[in-house]
Amino acid sequence: MIKKIYQARLILLCLFLSSATTAQTITINEVMFDAVGIDDYDEFIELYNTGDSTAALNGMKLSVNGVTSGLEAVDSTDGFRLHSHAFALIMEKDYLLNHKSKTYDALIPDTTLLVIIPANFYNGTSGMNNSSPNDILLISPEGDTLSSVVTTPDQSSGFSDERIYPDGSDLSENWGNSRVLYGTPGFRNSISPLPFDMSLSVFRLITDPSLVDFGKSIELSLTVKNIGINICDSVLIRLGDDSDNDGVLDGSEITFSSIESINPRDSVTFQRAITLSQPGVHRLIAEADCSLDNDLGNNRRTLDPRIPFPLHCLAINEFMYCPSSGTGGEWVELLNVSADTVNLRYWMLSDNSTTVILTKTDFILPPDEFAVVANDSLFLRFWGNQPFFLKSCEPIPALNNTTDSIIIKDLCGRRIDALGYSKTWGYWTNVSLERKNPLILSSSPLNWTLSRSAEDATPGQPNSNLLENFDLQWDTLRTALKPNRLLSGDLLRLSFCLENNGIQTVTGYNVEIDYTADLNSPAYFFPLFEKIYSDSLRSLGKMLDSLAISLSFAGSGFLRCRILFDDDSVPDNNLLILPIYIGYTEKSVVINEIMYQPASGKSEWFELFNWSDSPVNLKEWSFKRSTTMIYVMTDSAVFIAPNSFAVITASENLGFDIPAGIPIVIPKKFPSLTNTADSVVIFDAVEHRIDALRYSSEWGSRTGVSLERIDHLLEGDISANWALSQSSTGGTPGRRNSVAIKDYDLAVSGAGMLDDTACPKPGSTADLYINIKNIGRETINDAEFYLGIDNNRDSVLQENEVLYVDVLTVGPGDSVVLYPRILVVKSGKNLIIGSVVSGDDDNENNTKYFLLNVLYPTGCMVINEFMYVPKTDFGGEWIELLNISEDTVNLANWRIGDNSSRVAISATDIMVPPSEYVLLSSTESITNYWEINGIYVHCKNSLPTLNNTEDSIVVRDLCGQVIDSLKYSSNWGYQQGVSLERIDPNRDSNVSGNWAMSQNSVGGTPGYMNSRMVKTHDLSIDTIYVVSEDMVHDEPVEFEFVVGNNGCADIGAYSIHLGVKPMTQEMNETAIIDTLLYF
């Protein structure tokens, strides 16, 4: 028994000792002294058992600010004990039993031990102190203080004071504010360490924010602390820029990483430099990653540094500072001139006094796009929808109508672009000011101008005044000639200025300056200046230069100034034309002809001759007569070609045909020239006297006939140098003067037969003479002379027609006579052509034509038929000729006659081929009766009347030689309306037996073979009869026949076909019974 009691006591002692020891593990773990609202029953004190054994709470007391109360369990079924590492929650009865509040019902775990204290325990209904400390003690049954805490009222209502380390000290260093609203009643404190808990405690910017800039590195510091209970191995620490704003650091976004092992309550600190390549707001993320981490909420921190944008990445491109009402008010257009997108979040706009933020949200503006900033969306109704319209979140400053500033700043306050404008830049209601070049000179008035758009502004669109990328142009105000009226040989001085009217800087361009008298004739451009410029010329910059050059040409013309730059976007303004007047040499143009006494109703005129080798421009030329009044010829460009003419006339009614290409100049005023004596003086565009003429009627006077200058090299006021025109028209305006001497002029002055009465026969020779004279100024060497017969009648001497060639050298004024002898072959008209080829100035007198008449053979044409007793109204008398030769006969200049007269058959060519008929008649009415074949000639000179009794007909060729003739009488055949036909054209014409009356039914065969004409080959069977007296069937029968030759030619061999036919058969059924061949 004693032993049992002892043992019992021992057990009790052990239990007592264990209970006392366990009570030491109970701590005050959390205090809610300032609950949400004003109800004290929402305040609580949390206890925690840090030991490994259950602890009894019986007899424990709680003291709050000196007020002590015992503790009572809500449910004592399991005893009033707190299990190891469990929580107990001390609250007033009004919450736990009276249920006046349910604030924590959803938070308190079911395993929490609920402990009651009396109502209004915490300082009555006002509860614990909210603004001053609360002194709280947990007292053991023995009166010992088990745990104590002094609250610190530095948090918001609803946030408790929490113990950091439950087994740590009661000092304030081990306490802190809860991180969660309503605290953590009955579960782990929000600030209590976990078994494994890495905390990224520090992440900050070391670099001075004012030094942060685009493209520069920034210094960062980050600290990772192990606030857990256990050591953490393999902690992955990473730092990066979340460029895609997805909240996750991807591989390409990580700029730093390290793997560390950190002991509890130790930390590691890193300082890193990173470069942010993009301006704007960046999200930097630092992370500490441990696979065992019990709290991931403190493993990450972020920084949002602002990186300023590059200067001038945006340009103030257009603004409306004087809008009309109802148009949406003032607005400013920004242009992204950079190559990157620009986010306008937190950007600012200012005037002279006010700065506003444009937007606090993302506003992404792509490169080369426009953002239009305005206060009022009414802007869109007037100006139309804009792809990048920004309604400012704060009203943009009002822009003054006289002077003001516009400043655009980025999110860091950096001034990106700015300008100070005045109304002198351009002022018009509801018309914007546009920037020409968005890349430079924001505040230069040269870079701004009023909009030229039809809508008066271009918001959201390229400016109407926007410069091209590359555009060089002439500054016309600074480019000038000094002087612009010169004489040939004077020094030309030109100062010129180029300006870069493009956006881009220009390097490498050429300037060329040349002279031309005619802008439309590129062949006449004379280079004066060429230079390559390699220096850079910035946008809107200017380049000044000059040149001085001696001029060797003359005339009113132009300086063509050209800028040569391959990349120029506007080549139209690369050309500058400057008029220039350069005097001509005296006598380079002369007065060459004058009409001072025109025919009635015709105008006066004078002719100018440009004998130089360059064109002459008559622009601004003038003239005068004997008075002082000067008359301008023309104010337009009129060119006289080298060695050519121009006609200056009072009107178009000259009375002469002016050759094409010769200028006709009609001055606005033309003085009347006197018919007795007067003068004409001409001046060039610089009023330099060029030529003068003082004429007199004694030099030559005839109405409608001009005075022509003989030699343009001699003085114009010498009477011997002038003569009346020898032209049949009375003048040669626009042509070489009829009396003018040429430099080189070889003329064939005469040609013909030595015996002009002789007519050679075919096959004989003809002796000719040719006179060649040099009527020019210069000797002509090696001139070639050709002579021949124009056989093909084209009036041009062909190579196969040449019969004679000679080479000549003839001095000025000399003559050469040639005596060629040629063989003539062809009868009739032979056109002889003699031509000299010397390359002289006048080809019109280089050739001479004359006819060489050659006799025809007698009998080549015969009188073949004639009507000498015609019927009345049957066309009268007529004569038919027949060409019986083998050659074509030309009847031009042939004659026909009778006993008393002869007339020309034709003055023009009538070509009669061999065996062709020609009908000659005096009246055209012959064709009304006779159907004429062959060639019909109506003799305009009436044929001689043929007597009805007897008469003669004689046909002569062009030389007068008788070709055929006859003398007929009525005995040959006489019947009215019936012709006499020749029987054989090869027999004598005068044999009456060779003629007979026509047997044709109409009385004649004009143009046809004569009805009585003997044929060339004409056999006939004159008679045929049967010789046999008795004819027996199938027996031979003897015939006899006579064959006659009626033709004019012998027949050597012929055949005779004999046949018989029954009387009932047609002729074509005759049976051939024999063929006889005779020789």
Secondary structure, 3 states (H helix, E strand, C coil): CHHHHHHHHHHHHHHHHHHHHHHCCEEEEEEECCCCCCCHHHCEEEEEECCCCCEECCCCEEEECCEEEECEECCCCCCCEECCCCEEEEEEHHHHCCCCCCCCCCCCCCCCEEEEECCCCCCHHHCCCCCCCCEEEEECCCCCEEEEEECCCCCCCCCCEEECCCCCCCCHHHEEECCCCCCCCCCCCCCCCCCCCEEEEEEEECCCHHHCCCCCEEEEEEEEEECCCCCEEEEEEEEEECCCCCCCCCHHHEEEEEEEEECCCCEEEEEEEEECCCCEECCEEEEEECCCCCCHHHCEEEECCEECCCCCCEEEEEEECCCCCCCCCCEEEEEECCCCCEECCCCEEECCCCEEECCCCCCEECCCCEEEEECCCHHHHHHCCCCCEEECCCCCCCCCCCEEEEEEECCCCCEEEEEEEEHHHCCCCCCCEEECCCCCCCCCHHHEEECCCCCCCCCCCCCCCCCCCCCEEECHHHCEEECCEEECCCEEEEEEEEEECCCCCECCEEEEEEEECCCCCHHHEEEEEEEEECCCECCCCEEEEEEEEECCCCEEEEEEEEEECCCCCCHHHHEEEEEEEEECCCCCEEEEEEECCCCCCCCCEEEEEECCCCCEECCCCEEECCCCCCEECCCCCCEECCCEEEEEECCCCCCCCCCCCCCEECCCCCCCCCCCEEEEEEECCCCCEEEEEEEEHHHCCCCCCCEEECCCCCCCCCHHHEEECCCCCCCCCCCCCCCCCCCCCEEEEEEEECCCCCCCCCCCEEEEEEEEEECCCCCEEEEEEEEEECCCCCCCCCHHHEEEEEEEEECCCCEEEECCEEECCCCEEEEEEEEEECCCCCHHHCEEEEEEEECCCCCCEEEEEEECCCCCCCCCCEEEEEECCCCCEECCCCEEECCCCEEECCCCCCEECCCCEEEEECCHHHHHCCCCCCEEEECCCCCCCCCCCEEEEEEECCCCCEEEEEEEEHHHCCCCCCCEEECCCCCCCCCHHHEEECCCCCCCCCCCCCCCCCCCCCEEEEEEEECCCCCCCCCCCCEEEEEEECCCCCCCCEEEEEEECCCCCCHHHCEEEEEEEEC
